[in-house]
Amino acid sequence: MIRLAVVGEDVSRSLSPAIHAFLMREHFRTELCYEKVSIPKHCFHTRIEELFVLFDGLNVTVPYKEEILSHLHSAEGVASELAAVNTVLTKERRGFNTDGAGFSLMLSEAGMDVAKKRVLVLGAGGAGRSVSHALIAAGTNVFVYEKNASRLEEFHRRDPAFTPLKFLSEDSFDLVINCTGVGSRETVGTLPTVRFGEREESAERLLKNSGGAVDLIYEPPLSEFLRVAKAYGKPTANGEGMLFFQAYFADCIFLGRQPSEEVARALYRKYKQSKDRENI
């Protein structure tokens, strides 16, 4: 039996328990106890210490991918480079980041080729950093828009291979990726806002001029961001594939297994088929 939990400010609608249960049952053949733990910001640092004792591993989501670092002994690989962690081995207090690997596999599975394309990432938080890092590794011309100037500058110091944007021009992009979280939870039905010069407006004009749209949000499955993009005839993808693939890579870390993209793809297709059968 392995005891895991997803930790965030509000994980009440998280699909993580269902995904990890599927992976453990269908592939890893391991008994699982998986819990959702929502923690208000004001008590995160106290509550997280209790979770290190209760669980074997943690999946960390917004807004704690950076906050968790101060409770770890080490951040490995990409997690150290980005200063963002989504996977924790609790007993060793080691942090990892599987978001970028999950995102790259999601794009590939969705048939979205980003090599040498102009891609705009909205948001430079933990998810935006992971996505940008993965895009750069894929040979993408990456632009990152972030309203928080200090956050954008700090990220650019860590990874100068992208173009930071404090406001947008009329330039079009081959793909726009929403990493802000706007459109989920209490902001369902709304679009993120962006600044064109001195004027701030919704992202609708941005989507109208883009070649496609990806939203890391998966609940609701069709966010307002993706609904608007679809209305303009753009190809779209939500974040469910990324959630599944990053979960697979995280479970490999929890169990000390070697990951395989081929296996991950086959499992995702099987998962989708099982979900479709449940919805019939």
Summary of the structure (lengths in Angstrom):
residues: 280
radius of gyration: 18.2
end to end distance: 32.2
largest distance: 55.6
contacts: 961
relative contact order: 0.13
helix: 43%
strand: 20%
